[in-house]
């Protein structure tokens, strides 16, 4: 939202939309505001230092607010204000969206939903989806729209962004002691950041009755206690909470290198090769991670390391801890993220065009695949002992150690199909409203 600014005196402010240049022959008493420029139609006043009625300290936060508001798209959203009763609470780390009546009731919502933006994004990208969540589930969820990684900060690399997100989540959990469950909803690059963050936030412990451990010190009962200890089910936690849903929208889980994973390059080998060599010039360390060209301290690429557990980061254990893992993917017209990388599939596993169906309730959801544990075991048996040097295949095998639900989306008949990458999450309601049914599909199938 653009902060409102008290206008200057009428005699000191130029007309809206007009640019004033200094007079080549100034009079002895020139107007001190002669050099000011104001573009009211853009919503961003630009002032020269000569304006003595507005200090730099006041201008700077206003300009930052404008930059953040514009990060949601090239045009300001015309969506209506939040529904009466829905509150948006801002802090230095992001925005909490919740139902005011539910929060004031005796039993407040206990499910925390963390929403993560993608490249050059901000908390504003998830505004529409967050409001729909709270409207439909007012007494069930608190939605936190993360903003620790926005605009240029999204160039810092998946690992650094993941560390920041993990710290932000811990701060939110500390501020909301009533929450018991946690879910993540992420768009594009944000899905990789969320995967890194949960690896950092993962906790593993055994649910063991304290009486079993300390109830009796006799040798026989101590032996029985030891046996009971190993028989006790284990408990996995993310930031100390019960993990429920891990959902990504158009996330390049397999990276963006080659094989039409970045459709904008039309699958042309020389363009894909060139993109791998220059991605860091455009997107910094994040570009290196996406194209798997990073080589920190001689280690394998980060995305390759993120398909398994390491000594200090349990990436796969963290994913496995969630009750559901869902990958929403654009089957076509997504120029930024390919169908295979966003749905974690091989080429021969993509559904055929004649299998795509239209659901009247969710017209843009064309295929839903629910992978079971048995399918995972059969795949594991099929590839058992198979050695491969193909990096993409290694990532697929690593990520599919756990079952995923895959939801394929198509905006082929939509006027907004050419911005499908943003439409799938309704980044701006004015530009991407056709993706609303995809958001509702996510909410209607959300595990509480």
C-alpha positions as CSV (number, residue, x, y, z in Angstrom):
1,X,0.0,0.0,0.0
2,X,1.3,3.4,-0.9
3,X,1.6,5.7,2.1
4,X,-0.4,8.9,2.0
5,X,1.6,12.1,2.2
6,X,0.3,15.5,3.2
7,X,0.4,17.8,0.2
8,X,2.6,20.8,0.0
9,X,1.2,24.3,0.0
10,X,-0.8,25.0,-3.1
11,X,1.6,27.6,-4.4
12,X,4.6,25.2,-4.0
13,X,3.4,22.1,-5.8
14,X,3.2,21.7,-9.5
15,X,0.1,20.4,-11.2
16,X,-0.4,16.6,-11.3
17,X,1.3,14.9,-14.2
18,X,3.3,18.0,-15.1
19,X,7.1,18.2,-15.1
20,X,8.8,21.5,-14.2
21,X,12.3,22.3,-15.3
22,X,14.5,25.0,-13.9
23,X,14.1,28.4,-15.6
24,X,17.4,29.2,-17.5
25,X,17.0,32.8,-16.4
26,X,15.8,32.6,-12.8
27,X,14.5,35.7,-11.0
28,X,16.2,36.9,-7.9
29,X,13.8,35.0,-5.6
30,X,13.3,31.7,-7.3
31,X,10.7,29.3,-6.0
32,X,12.5,26.9,-3.6
33,X,10.4,24.0,-5.0
34,X,11.1,24.9,-8.6
35,X,13.0,21.7,-9.2
36,X,10.3,19.3,-7.8
37,X,8.9,16.6,-10.0
38,X,5.6,14.8,-9.2
39,X,4.0,12.0,-11.1
40,X,0.7,11.5,-9.3
41,X,-0.6,9.0,-11.8
42,X,2.2,6.6,-10.9
43,X,1.5,7.1,-7.3
44,X,5.2,7.8,-6.5
45,X,6.2,11.4,-5.7
46,X,9.9,12.1,-6.3
47,X,11.3,15.0,-4.5
48,X,14.5,17.0,-4.8
49,X,16.4,17.7,-1.6
50,X,15.4,21.4,-1.8
51,X,11.9,20.6,-0.5
52,X,12.3,21.7,3.1
53,X,8.8,20.5,4.2
54,X,9.6,16.8,3.8
55,X,12.7,15.2,5.3
56,X,14.7,12.4,3.8
57,X,13.9,10.2,6.8
58,X,10.2,10.5,6.0
59,X,10.6,9.9,2.3
60,X,12.7,6.8,2.4
61,X,10.2,4.4,4.1
62,X,7.4,5.8,1.8
63,X,9.5,4.9,-1.3
64,X,10.2,1.4,0.2
65,X,6.5,0.9,0.7
66,X,5.9,1.8,-2.9
67,X,8.6,-0.6,-4.1
68,X,7.0,-3.4,-2.1
69,X,3.5,-2.7,-3.3
70,X,4.7,-2.7,-6.9
71,X,6.5,-6.1,-6.5
72,X,3.2,-7.9,-6.9
73,X,3.0,-6.9,-10.5
74,X,3.3,-4.1,-13.0
75,X,-0.1,-2.8,-12.1
76,X,-1.8,-2.1,-8.9
77,X,-4.3,-4.7,-7.9
78,X,-8.0,-3.6,-8.0
79,X,-9.2,-6.4,-5.7
80,X,-11.5,-5.3,-2.9
81,X,-10.2,-4.6,0.6
82,X,-10.2,-7.5,3.1
83,X,-13.6,-8.9,4.2
84,X,-14.9,-7.3,7.4
85,X,-13.5,-9.2,10.3
86,X,-10.3,-10.3,8.6
87,X,-7.2,-8.6,10.1
88,X,-3.8,-8.2,8.7
89,X,-1.1,-7.7,11.4
90,X,2.3,-6.5,10.1
91,X,5.7,-6.9,11.7
92,X,9.3,-6.7,10.5
93,X,9.2,-10.3,9.3
94,X,5.9,-10.4,7.3
95,X,2.1,-10.3,7.7
96,X,-0.3,-12.4,9.8
97,X,-3.8,-12.8,8.3
98,X,-6.5,-14.1,10.6
99,X,-10.2,-13.8,11.6
100,X,-10.5,-11.3,14.4
101,X,-13.6,-13.0,15.9
102,X,-11.9,-16.3,16.0
103,X,-8.7,-14.9,17.6
104,X,-10.8,-13.3,20.3
105,X,-12.8,-16.5,21.0
106,X,-12.0,-19.0,23.8
107,X,-10.4,-21.4,21.3
108,X,-8.2,-19.6,18.8
109,X,-7.0,-21.2,15.5
110,X,-4.2,-23.6,16.0
111,X,-3.0,-24.2,12.4
112,X,-0.2,-21.9,11.2
113,X,0.1,-21.6,7.4
114,X,3.4,-20.1,6.1
115,X,3.2,-18.6,2.6
116,X,6.4,-18.0,0.7
117,X,6.9,-15.9,-2.3
118,X,9.1,-16.6,-5.4
119,X,11.8,-14.7,-7.2
120,X,11.5,-10.9,-7.0
121,X,8.3,-11.3,-5.0
122,X,7.0,-10.2,-1.6
123,X,4.2,-10.9,0.9
124,X,1.7,-9.2,-1.4
125,X,1.9,-12.1,-3.9
126,X,-0.1,-14.3,-1.6
127,X,-2.7,-11.7,-0.6
128,X,-5.6,-13.2,-2.4
129,X,-5.0,-16.8,-1.3
130,X,-4.4,-15.8,2.3
131,X,-7.7,-14.0,2.5
132,X,-9.6,-16.9,0.9
133,X,-8.0,-19.3,3.5
134,X,-9.2,-17.1,6.4
135,X,-12.7,-16.6,4.9
136,X,-13.2,-20.4,4.4
137,X,-11.5,-21.5,7.6
138,X,-11.8,-18.6,10.0
139,X,-11.6,-20.7,13.2
140,X,-8.9,-23.1,11.9
141,X,-5.9,-21.2,10.5
142,X,-3.6,-18.3,10.9
143,X,-1.8,-17.4,7.7
144,X,1.6,-15.8,7.8
145,X,2.8,-14.2,4.6
146,X,6.6,-14.3,4.7
147,X,8.6,-11.2,3.7
148,X,12.1,-12.0,4.9
149,X,13.0,-12.6,1.3
150,X,11.7,-10.0,-1.1
151,X,12.8,-8.2,-4.2
152,X,16.6,-8.3,-4.5
153,X,16.9,-10.4,-1.4
154,X,15.7,-13.3,-3.6
155,X,19.0,-13.2,-5.4
156,X,21.0,-14.2,-2.3
157,X,20.7,-18.0,-2.9
158,X,18.4,-20.8,-1.7
159,X,20.5,-21.5,1.4
160,X,20.7,-18.0,2.7
161,X,17.0,-17.4,2.0
162,X,16.2,-20.7,3.7
163,X,18.1,-19.7,6.8
164,X,16.2,-16.4,6.9
165,X,12.9,-18.1,6.5
166,X,13.6,-20.6,9.2
167,X,14.4,-17.8,11.6
168,X,11.3,-15.9,10.6
169,X,9.1,-19.1,11.3
170,X,10.7,-19.5,14.7
171,X,9.9,-15.9,15.5
172,X,6.2,-16.4,14.4
173,X,5.9,-19.6,16.5
174,X,7.3,-17.8,19.5
175,X,4.8,-14.9,19.0
176,X,1.9,-17.4,18.5
177,X,2.2,-19.9,21.3
178,X,-1.4,-21.2,20.7
179,X,-0.5,-22.8,17.3
180,X,0.0,-26.6,17.3
181,X,0.2,-27.4,13.6
182,X,2.2,-26.0,10.7
183,X,1.9,-26.1,6.9
184,X,3.8,-24.4,4.0
185,X,2.5,-23.0,0.8
186,X,5.1,-21.7,-1.6
187,X,5.4,-20.3,-5.1
188,X,8.2,-20.9,-7.7
189,X,11.6,-20.4,-6.1
190,X,9.9,-20.1,-2.7
191,X,9.3,-23.8,-2.8
192,X,13.0,-24.5,-2.8
193,X,13.5,-22.0,-0.1
194,X,10.8,-23.7,2.0
195,X,12.4,-27.1,1.4
196,X,15.7,-25.8,2.8
197,X,14.0,-24.1,5.7
198,X,12.1,-27.2,6.9
199,X,15.4,-29.1,6.7
200,X,16.8,-26.6,9.2
201,X,13.6,-26.6,11.4
202,X,13.2,-30.4,11.5
203,X,13.2,-32.0,14.9
204,X,13.0,-35.7,15.7
205,X,12.2,-37.1,19.2
206,X,10.7,-40.3,20.7
207,X,7.3,-40.1,22.4
208,X,8.0,-41.9,25.6
209,X,6.1,-41.7,28.8
210,X,8.4,-40.3,31.5
211,X,7.2,-43.0,33.9
212,X,8.7,-45.6,31.6
213,X,12.1,-44.0,32.0
214,X,12.0,-43.1,35.6
215,X,9.3,-45.2,37.2
216,X,11.5,-48.0,38.6
217,X,15.2,-48.6,38.9
218,X,15.2,-52.4,39.2
219,X,17.2,-54.3,36.6
220,X,14.2,-56.3,35.3
221,X,12.0,-53.2,34.9
222,X,14.9,-51.2,33.5
223,X,15.2,-53.9,30.7
224,X,11.5,-53.7,30.1
225,X,11.8,-49.9,29.9
226,X,14.5,-50.2,27.3
227,X,12.4,-52.5,25.2
228,X,9.4,-50.2,25.5
229,X,11.7,-47.3,24.5
230,X,12.5,-48.8,21.1
231,X,8.8,-49.8,20.6
232,X,7.6,-46.2,21.1
233,X,6.5,-44.4,18.0
234,X,8.7,-41.5,17.0
235,X,7.5,-37.9,16.6
236,X,8.7,-35.5,13.9
237,X,8.3,-31.8,14.4
238,X,8.9,-28.7,12.3
239,X,9.7,-25.7,14.5
240,X,8.2,-27.7,17.4
241,X,4.8,-28.0,15.6
242,X,3.0,-30.9,13.9
243,X,3.7,-30.8,10.2
244,X,0.6,-31.2,8.0
245,X,0.8,-29.9,4.4
246,X,3.8,-29.0,2.2
247,X,2.4,-27.4,-1.0
248,X,4.3,-25.9,-3.9
249,X,3.0,-23.9,-6.9
250,X,5.1,-24.0,-10.1
251,X,8.4,-24.7,-8.2
252,X,11.4,-25.8,-10.2
253,X,12.2,-28.8,-7.9
254,X,14.7,-30.2,-10.4
255,X,16.2,-26.9,-11.2
256,X,16.1,-24.9,-14.5
257,X,19.0,-26.4,-16.4
258,X,18.3,-27.9,-19.8
259,X,15.6,-30.2,-21.0
260,X,13.1,-27.3,-21.5
261,X,13.0,-26.8,-17.7
262,X,13.0,-23.0,-18.6
263,X,10.4,-23.0,-21.4
264,X,11.3,-19.4,-22.3
265,X,14.4,-20.7,-24.0
266,X,12.3,-22.9,-26.3
267,X,14.5,-25.9,-25.7
268,X,17.3,-24.6,-27.9
269,X,20.6,-26.2,-26.7
270,X,22.8,-23.1,-27.3
271,X,20.4,-20.9,-25.4
272,X,20.1,-23.3,-22.5
273,X,23.8,-23.6,-22.3
274,X,24.2,-19.8,-22.4
275,X,21.6,-19.4,-19.7
276,X,23.5,-21.7,-17.4
277,X,26.7,-19.7,-17.9
278,X,25.0,-16.3,-17.3
279,X,22.2,-17.0,-14.8
280,X,24.3,-15.6,-11.9
281,X,24.5,-12.3,-13.7
282,X,20.7,-12.0,-13.7
283,X,19.7,-13.7,-10.4
284,X,22.9,-13.9,-8.4
285,X,23.6,-17.0,-6.3
286,X,19.9,-18.0,-6.8
287,X,20.7,-18.3,-10.5
288,X,23.6,-20.6,-9.8
289,X,21.5,-22.8,-7.6
290,X,18.7,-23.0,-10.2
291,X,21.1,-24.0,-12.9
292,X,23.2,-26.2,-10.7
293,X,26.4,-24.3,-11.4
294,X,27.3,-23.6,-7.8
295,X,30.4,-25.3,-6.4
296,X,30.8,-24.0,-2.8
297,X,33.9,-25.5,-1.2
298,X,34.0,-28.3,-3.8
299,X,30.5,-29.5,-2.7
300,X,27.9,-30.9,-5.2
301,X,25.2,-28.4,-6.3
302,X,22.9,-27.4,-3.5
303,X,19.7,-28.8,-5.2
304,X,21.5,-32.1,-5.5
305,X,22.3,-32.1,-1.8
306,X,18.7,-31.2,-1.0
307,X,17.3,-34.5,-2.1
308,X,18.7,-36.4,0.8
309,X,19.6,-35.9,4.5
310,X,23.0,-34.6,5.5
311,X,24.6,-34.4,8.9
312,X,23.0,-31.2,10.0
313,X,20.1,-30.7,7.5
314,X,17.5,-33.4,7.2
315,X,15.8,-32.4,3.9
316,X,14.0,-35.7,3.1
317,X,13.2,-36.5,6.7
318,X,11.6,-33.1,7.0
319,X,9.5,-33.7,3.8
320,X,8.5,-37.1,5.0
321,X,7.3,-35.6,8.3
322,X,4.4,-33.8,6.6
323,X,1.1,-35.7,6.2
324,X,0.8,-34.4,2.6
325,X,3.2,-33.1,-0.1
326,X,1.5,-31.5,-3.1
327,X,3.0,-30.1,-6.3
328,X,0.8,-27.9,-8.4
329,X,2.3,-27.5,-11.9
330,X,1.3,-25.7,-15.1
331,X,1.0,-28.2,-17.9
332,X,1.5,-25.4,-20.5
333,X,2.1,-21.7,-21.0
334,X,4.4,-21.4,-18.0
335,X,7.4,-19.7,-19.6
336,X,9.5,-19.7,-16.4
337,X,9.1,-23.2,-15.0
338,X,8.7,-26.4,-17.0
339,X,6.0,-29.0,-16.4
340,X,8.4,-31.8,-15.5
341,X,10.5,-29.9,-13.0
342,X,7.4,-28.4,-11.2
343,X,5.7,-31.8,-11.0
344,X,8.8,-33.9,-10.2
345,X,8.4,-36.3,-13.1
346,X,10.3,-37.9,-16.0
347,X,9.1,-37.1,-19.5
348,X,7.4,-40.5,-19.9
349,X,5.5,-40.0,-16.7
350,X,3.6,-36.9,-17.8
351,X,-0.1,-37.6,-18.4
352,X,-1.1,-37.7,-22.1
353,X,-3.3,-34.9,-23.5
354,X,-6.2,-37.3,-23.8
355,X,-6.1,-38.0,-20.1
356,X,-6.5,-34.4,-19.1
357,X,-10.1,-33.8,-17.9
358,X,-12.0,-30.7,-17.0
359,X,-13.6,-30.4,-13.5
360,X,-16.7,-28.2,-13.4
361,X,-15.8,-27.0,-9.9
362,X,-12.1,-26.4,-10.7
363,X,-12.1,-25.8,-14.5
364,X,-8.3,-25.2,-14.7
365,X,-7.3,-28.3,-12.7
366,X,-7.0,-31.0,-15.4
367,X,-5.3,-33.9,-13.7
368,X,-4.8,-35.1,-10.2
369,X,-2.4,-37.9,-9.3
370,X,-2.1,-39.3,-5.8
371,X,1.0,-41.3,-5.3
372,X,0.8,-44.0,-2.6
373,X,3.5,-45.7,-0.5
374,X,3.1,-48.9,-2.6
375,X,3.9,-47.0,-5.8
376,X,6.9,-45.5,-4.1
377,X,8.1,-49.0,-3.1
378,X,7.5,-50.3,-6.6
379,X,9.6,-47.5,-8.1
380,X,12.3,-48.0,-5.5
381,X,12.4,-51.7,-6.5
382,X,12.5,-50.8,-10.2
383,X,15.5,-48.4,-9.8
384,X,17.3,-50.5,-7.1
385,X,20.9,-50.9,-8.0
386,X,20.6,-48.6,-11.0
387,X,23.5,-46.3,-11.1
388,X,23.1,-43.0,-13.0
389,X,25.3,-40.0,-13.5
390,X,22.3,-37.9,-14.7
391,X,21.8,-35.2,-12.2
392,X,18.1,-34.7,-12.9
393,X,17.5,-38.5,-12.5
394,X,19.3,-38.4,-9.2
395,X,17.1,-35.6,-8.0
396,X,13.9,-37.3,-9.1
397,X,14.9,-40.5,-7.3
398,X,15.8,-38.6,-4.2
399,X,12.6,-36.5,-4.0
400,X,10.3,-39.4,-4.8
401,X,11.5,-41.3,-1.8
402,X,8.3,-39.8,-0.3
403,X,4.9,-39.8,-2.0
404,X,3.6,-36.7,-3.7
405,X,0.2,-35.5,-4.8
406,X,0.6,-33.9,-8.3
407,X,-2.0,-31.5,-9.5
408,X,-1.7,-30.4,-13.1
409,X,-3.2,-27.1,-14.1
410,X,-3.9,-25.7,-17.6
411,X,-5.0,-22.2,-18.6
412,X,-5.0,-23.0,-22.3
413,X,-8.4,-21.5,-22.8
414,X,-7.8,-18.5,-20.5
415,X,-7.0,-15.0,-21.7
416,X,-4.4,-15.0,-18.8
417,X,-2.6,-18.1,-20.1
418,X,0.5,-16.1,-21.1
419,X,1.1,-15.2,-17.5
420,X,0.3,-18.7,-16.2
421,X,3.3,-18.7,-13.9
422,X,1.6,-16.0,-11.8
423,X,-2.0,-16.9,-12.5
424,X,-1.6,-20.3,-10.8
425,X,-1.2,-18.5,-7.4
426,X,-3.4,-15.4,-8.3
427,X,-0.4,-13.1,-7.7
428,X,-2.6,-10.1,-8.6
429,X,-6.3,-10.6,-8.7
430,X,-6.7,-8.0,-11.5
431,X,-4.2,-9.8,-13.8
432,X,-4.5,-13.4,-12.6
433,X,-8.1,-13.9,-11.4
434,X,-8.6,-17.1,-13.5
435,X,-6.4,-19.0,-11.1
436,X,-8.9,-18.5,-8.3
437,X,-10.3,-22.1,-8.8
438,X,-6.8,-23.5,-8.2
439,X,-6.5,-21.6,-4.9
440,X,-9.9,-23.0,-3.9
441,X,-8.8,-26.5,-4.9
442,X,-5.9,-26.2,-2.5
443,X,-8.0,-24.9,0.3
444,X,-10.8,-27.5,-0.2
445,X,-8.2,-30.3,0.0
446,X,-6.2,-28.8,2.8
447,X,-5.5,-31.2,5.7
448,X,-6.4,-29.6,9.0
